[in-house]
Amino acid sequence: KAGYPRHCDRGAQCLKEPTHSKEQTAERLLTFVYYLTPAEWDSELDGGALRMFSPIQQNNDNNDTRDAHFDVTPYADRLVVFRSDLMEHQVLPSLRRDRIAITIWLYGRAVSNTEHTYLPSKGFCLDDAALNNNGAADKEYSNSNLPPPLPNSIDNTSTKKTGDQTIFVAIPSYRDEETWPTIKSLVETACHPERVYVGVVFQVDTMSPEEMHSFTTAKGSGVSLEFFHWSQEANFRSITLDYRHATGPCYARHLCQTLFRDEDYVLQIDSHMRFRPNWDEYLIQQLNKTRCPDKALLTAYPPGYELPNGPGPNAEIRATILVPSKFKEDGMLRQKGRLIRPEYQHDPDNGNIPCLLYAGGFNFFHSLLLDICPYDSKLHGLFFWRRGVNGRKTLHTWH
């Protein structure tokens, strides 16, 4: 029944500035209070309100306004969430009955927007003129372990470029040591890495600290991302699932899609891939060439690469097309990718090849499709029929 005096959950007095240094360790950042009081709790007869003092008023030097507040009645099943480091509050005494509540703190640190202000990445953002020139572009890639960059038709006179749009990359990973090298390849070859957001579902042995470190952290995988215009803290999200609870790629891809945060486009890939420079600009441009970009989908089986440092400057760069292979004993249709012959004549206005099949390991689409065709969370144990999307809708797939 007793109350609690005015305080801040990070100390006696709240911070006056809502920013923190990079070196600061994780501390209480968000406070969650969930009330379990009787259903008929009365604000006047029972009391026990949570008195909240406005952070704006707290920072005002005028003592007359510093005590401005509002009260939150502890009604049953009410959840109150506030910043632990900014919101001073007080618990008033309950008058008739015990006030029962559960309090949880989320630890972390606030990051100001200025910590993630990037200079544009210019190493791999080259237009077609530069790629066809035997000068600076060739010199830049001559000592690289990367294949030639993808064509990129950048309009330097345009104020709105494809790089102004964001891409969410969904990666389900099952005890795969190639996951972080894949992420590194994504970042180092993107024209606009600061606009690439990665969501990974790690399926690992959570009982093994060694496996957790080596599979779920860049450092444990021996991968460094510090030299790229990309922040793991701001641009990376993950879910860790014990591999014993894994039920196949469809469920893992469903979990990946829960990490989506309203980016413009979605790229779904396997956890063992390598990328050609300019891939982000190229995919957006190719999707926009289709007849209905909002409902089209680019998909393929990408060619393989050699470990550990592939694909290399002489890697196979021809596109593949998905074709039916055969029905197996389980009655499921298998498909495979075939390299497109160099003499194949593409549609000059489109450049994409219509396709009736879909590869879960590589597909790119506008994020509007997530509302139309999300991965089904109940398709457990399916490995070869990887579509997993809501079959009641129709997609236009292209290579």
C-alpha positions in Angstrom: 0.0 0.0 0.0 2.9 2.3 0.6 3.9 4.8 -2.1 7.2 5.6 -3.6 8.8 9.1 -3.8 9.6 11.0 -7.0 12.5 9.4 -8.8 14.0 8.3 -12.1 14.6 4.6 -12.8 18.2 5.4 -13.8 18.9 7.3 -10.6 17.7 10.1 -8.4 17.4 12.6 -11.3 16.6 12.0 -14.9 19.0 13.0 -17.7 18.5 16.4 -19.2 19.7 15.3 -22.6 18.2 12.2 -24.4 21.5 11.2 -26.0 24.3 9.0 -24.8 27.9 8.3 -25.7 28.9 5.3 -27.8 31.0 4.0 -24.9 28.1 3.9 -22.5 27.2 0.4 -21.2 23.7 -0.9 -21.4 21.5 0.5 -18.7 17.7 0.8 -18.0 16.2 2.4 -21.1 12.5 1.4 -21.0 10.2 0.8 -18.0 7.2 -1.5 -18.3 4.6 -1.6 -15.5 1.7 -4.1 -15.8 -1.1 -3.8 -13.2 -2.8 -6.8 -11.6 -5.2 -4.9 -9.4 -8.8 -5.9 -8.8 -11.1 -5.2 -11.8 -13.3 -2.7 -9.8 -10.3 -0.5 -8.8 -11.5 3.0 -8.0 -9.2 5.9 -8.8 -10.4 8.0 -5.9 -11.3 5.4 -3.2 -8.3 3.1 -3.9 -5.7 5.7 -5.0 -2.3 4.2 -5.9 -1.9 6.3 -9.1 1.4 6.5 -11.0 2.2 10.2 -11.1 4.3 11.1 -14.3 6.3 14.4 -14.6 6.8 15.7 -18.1 10.4 15.6 -19.3 9.8 19.0 -20.9 8.8 20.5 -17.7 11.7 18.9 -15.8 14.2 20.7 -18.0 12.5 24.0 -17.5 14.3 26.3 -15.0 11.0 27.7 -13.8 10.3 25.9 -10.5 6.5 26.7 -10.9 6.3 24.4 -13.9 8.7 21.7 -12.8 6.0 20.0 -10.8 3.5 19.8 -13.7 2.3 16.2 -13.9 -0.5 13.8 -14.9 -1.7 10.7 -13.0 -2.2 7.2 -14.4 -4.8 5.1 -12.5 -3.6 1.4 -12.0 -6.6 -0.3 -13.6 -6.3 -4.0 -14.0 -4.7 -5.3 -17.2 -3.2 -1.8 -18.0 0.4 -1.6 -19.3 2.4 1.6 -18.9 5.6 2.1 -20.9 8.0 5.0 -20.5 11.6 6.0 -20.9 13.6 5.0 -17.8 16.2 7.7 -18.3 13.9 10.6 -19.0 10.6 10.2 -17.1 10.5 11.2 -13.4 7.6 9.5 -11.7 6.1 8.9 -8.3 3.9 6.2 -6.9 1.0 7.4 -4.7 -0.1 5.3 -1.7 -3.0 2.9 -2.2 -5.8 3.7 0.2 -8.0 0.5 0.7 -6.3 -2.4 -0.9 -2.9 -3.7 -2.1 -1.8 -2.4 -5.4 -0.3 -5.3 -7.4 2.0 -4.7 -10.3 4.8 -6.3 -12.3 7.7 -4.0 -13.3 10.2 -5.0 -16.1 13.1 -2.9 -17.4 14.5 -3.1 -20.9 18.3 -2.5 -20.9 20.1 -0.7 -23.7 21.3 2.8 -24.7 19.7 5.5 -26.7 21.4 6.5 -29.9 21.1 10.0 -31.4 20.4 10.4 -35.1 23.8 12.0 -35.6 25.6 8.8 -34.7 24.2 7.3 -38.0 24.8 10.0 -40.4 26.7 8.5 -43.3 28.7 9.8 -46.3 27.4 8.1 -49.4 29.2 5.0 -50.4 30.9 5.7 -53.7 33.2 2.7 -54.2 30.6 0.5 -56.0 28.0 3.1 -57.2 29.1 3.5 -60.8 27.0 4.3 -63.8 27.2 2.6 -67.2 29.5 5.2 -68.6 32.1 4.5 -65.9 31.7 0.7 -66.3 32.4 1.0 -70.0 35.4 3.1 -69.5 38.8 1.5 -69.3 40.0 4.1 -66.9 39.2 4.6 -63.2 36.6 1.9 -62.9 38.8 -0.8 -64.3 41.6 0.2 -62.0 39.3 0.1 -59.0 38.3 -3.5 -59.6 41.6 -4.8 -61.0 42.8 -5.9 -57.5 39.4 -6.8 -56.2 38.2 -10.4 -55.4 34.8 -9.3 -56.7 33.2 -10.1 -60.1 32.4 -7.2 -62.4 29.7 -4.8 -61.2 26.2 -4.9 -62.4 25.1 -2.3 -64.9 23.7 0.8 -63.2 21.8 3.5 -65.1 22.1 6.4 -62.7 20.6 9.6 -63.7 22.8 12.2 -62.2 20.3 15.0 -63.0 17.5 13.3 -61.0 16.8 14.5 -57.4 15.0 11.2 -56.6 17.2 8.1 -57.2 16.6 4.5 -56.4 19.2 4.8 -53.6 16.7 6.9 -51.7 14.7 3.8 -51.1 15.4 1.1 -48.4 15.8 -2.6 -48.8 15.1 -5.3 -46.1 17.2 -8.4 -46.5 15.6 -11.5 -44.9 18.1 -14.3 -44.1 17.2 -17.6 -42.4 20.4 -19.3 -41.1 20.7 -22.8 -39.9 24.1 -23.3 -38.1 25.8 -21.7 -41.2 29.3 -20.3 -40.8 28.7 -18.4 -44.1 26.0 -16.1 -42.7 28.3 -13.3 -41.7 30.5 -13.5 -44.8 27.2 -13.2 -46.7 26.2 -10.1 -44.8 29.6 -8.6 -45.4 29.3 -9.3 -49.1 25.9 -7.6 -49.1 27.3 -4.5 -47.4 30.6 -4.1 -49.2 29.0 -4.4 -52.7 25.9 -2.3 -52.2 25.7 1.1 -53.9 23.9 2.5 -50.8 24.8 0.2 -47.8 23.3 2.7 -45.3 19.9 1.9 -46.8 20.2 -1.9 -46.5 18.6 -3.4 -43.4 19.3 -7.1 -42.6 17.1 -9.4 -40.6 18.5 -12.9 -39.6 16.9 -15.8 -37.9 19.8 -17.7 -36.3 19.0 -21.4 -35.7 21.9 -22.6 -33.5 22.7 -24.6 -30.4 21.7 -22.1 -27.8 23.2 -24.4 -25.1 26.7 -23.9 -26.6 28.4 -20.5 -25.9 31.0 -21.3 -28.5 28.4 -21.9 -31.2 26.4 -18.9 -30.2 29.5 -16.7 -30.5 30.8 -18.1 -33.8 27.5 -18.2 -35.6 25.5 -15.2 -34.3 28.2 -12.5 -34.0 30.4 -10.9 -36.7 33.4 -11.0 -34.4 32.9 -14.7 -33.7 32.8 -15.4 -37.4 35.9 -13.4 -38.1 34.1 -10.8 -40.1 34.8 -7.0 -39.7 32.2 -4.5 -40.9 33.8 -1.3 -39.4 35.0 0.1 -42.6 31.7 0.2 -44.4 29.0 2.9 -44.4 26.7 0.5 -42.5 25.9 0.2 -38.8 25.2 -3.2 -37.3 23.6 -1.4 -34.4 21.1 0.5 -36.6 20.8 -1.7 -39.7 20.8 -5.2 -38.2 18.0 -7.2 -36.5 18.0 -10.9 -35.4 16.1 -13.7 -33.8 17.9 -16.6 -32.2 16.1 -20.0 -32.2 17.5 -23.2 -30.8 18.1 -25.5 -33.7 16.2 -28.3 -32.0 13.0 -26.2 -32.4 13.6 -25.5 -36.1 10.9 -26.8 -38.4 12.2 -26.0 -41.8 12.8 -23.0 -44.1 9.2 -21.9 -44.4 8.8 -21.2 -40.7 12.3 -19.6 -40.6 11.4 -17.3 -43.4 8.1 -16.4 -41.7 10.1 -15.4 -38.6 12.4 -13.4 -40.8 9.5 -11.4 -42.1 8.5 -10.4 -38.6 11.8 -8.4 -38.5 10.5 -6.2 -41.4 10.1 -2.5 -40.5 8.4 -0.8 -43.4 11.3 -0.8 -45.8 10.5 -0.2 -49.5 11.7 -3.5 -50.9 12.4 -7.0 -49.6 15.2 -9.3 -50.7 14.9 -12.9 -49.4 18.1 -14.9 -49.7 19.9 -18.0 -48.3 22.6 -17.5 -45.7 25.4 -18.5 -48.1 25.7 -16.1 -51.0 27.9 -13.5 -52.6 27.0 -10.3 -54.4 28.1 -8.3 -57.4 28.7 -4.6 -56.9 25.7 -2.3 -57.6 23.3 -5.2 -56.7 20.9 -2.9 -54.8 20.5 -0.3 -57.6 20.3 -3.0 -60.2 17.5 -5.0 -58.5 15.3 -1.9 -58.0 15.8 -0.8 -61.6 15.0 -4.3 -63.0 11.9 -4.6 -60.9 10.7 -1.2 -62.0 11.0 -2.4 -65.6 8.3 -5.0 -65.2 4.7 -4.3 -66.2 3.5 -4.2 -62.6 6.4 -3.5 -60.2 4.2 -3.6 -57.1 3.1 -7.2 -57.8 6.1 -8.5 -59.7 8.9 -10.6 -58.2 12.4 -11.3 -59.4 13.7 -14.8 -58.6 16.5 -17.2 -59.6 18.9 -19.8 -58.5 22.2 -17.9 -58.4 25.4 -19.6 -59.6 27.7 -21.1 -56.9 30.9 -19.6 -55.6 34.1 -21.1 -54.2 35.1 -20.9 -50.5 36.5 -19.2 -48.7 37.0 -16.0 -50.7 34.9 -16.5 -53.8 33.3 -15.6 -56.1 36.4 -13.9 -57.6 36.8 -11.6 -60.6 36.3 -14.5 -63.1 33.2 -15.9 -61.5 30.2 -17.1 -63.5 28.0 -14.0 -64.0 25.4 -15.3 -66.4 21.9 -15.3 -65.1 19.9 -18.5 -64.5 16.3 -19.4 -65.3 14.2 -21.7 -63.1 12.9 -24.9 -64.9 11.0 -28.0 -63.7 13.3 -30.9 -63.1 11.3 -34.0 -62.0 8.9 -35.5 -59.5 10.5 -37.4 -56.7 9.2 -40.4 -54.8 7.5 -38.0 -52.3 5.4 -36.6 -55.2 7.0 -33.2 -54.9 8.2 -31.4 -58.0 11.9 -30.5 -58.0 13.2 -27.5 -59.9 16.7 -26.3 -61.0 18.4 -23.4 -62.5 19.9 -23.3 -65.9 22.4 -20.7 -67.2 21.0 -18.5 -69.9 23.0 -18.6 -73.1 24.9 -15.5 -74.1 23.1 -15.3 -77.5 19.6 -15.1 -75.8 17.9 -11.9 -76.9 16.3 -10.1 -73.9 13.4 -7.8 -74.3 15.2 -4.4 -74.8 12.5 -2.5 -72.8 12.3 -5.0 -70.0 15.4 -7.2 -69.7 13.5 -9.7 -67.5 12.4 -13.2 -68.5 8.8 -14.4 -67.4 8.8 -17.4 -65.1 6.2 -19.7 -63.5 8.4 -20.9 -60.7 9.7 -19.4 -57.5 13.0 -19.8 -55.6 12.8 -19.2 -51.8 16.5 -18.8 -51.7 16.6 -15.6 -53.8 13.7 -13.3 -54.6 13.2 -9.5 -54.7 10.0 -7.7 -54.5 8.2 -4.5 -53.4 7.3 -4.7 -49.7 3.6 -4.3 -50.5 3.6 -8.0 -51.4 4.3 -8.9 -47.7 0.6 -8.0 -47.0 -0.6 -10.1 -50.0 1.7 -13.2 -49.8 3.3 -13.6 -46.4 5.1 -16.8 -45.6 2.7 -19.2 -43.7 3.8 -19.8 -40.1 2.2 -23.2 -40.1 4.1 -24.8 -43.0 6.4 -26.9 -40.9 8.8 -29.4 -42.2 8.6 -28.4 -45.9 12.1 -28.3 -47.5 11.5 -28.9 -51.3 8.3 -27.0 -51.8 9.7 -23.8 -50.6 7.1 -21.5 -51.9 5.3 -21.3 -48.5 3.5 -18.2 -49.6 -0.3 -17.7 -49.6 -1.3 -19.6 -52.8 -4.6 -17.8 -53.1 -2.8 -14.8 -54.7 -1.0 -14.6 -58.0 2.5 -13.4 -58.4 4.2 -12.4 -61.6 7.7 -13.9 -61.4 10.6 -12.8 -63.5 14.3 -13.7 -63.9 
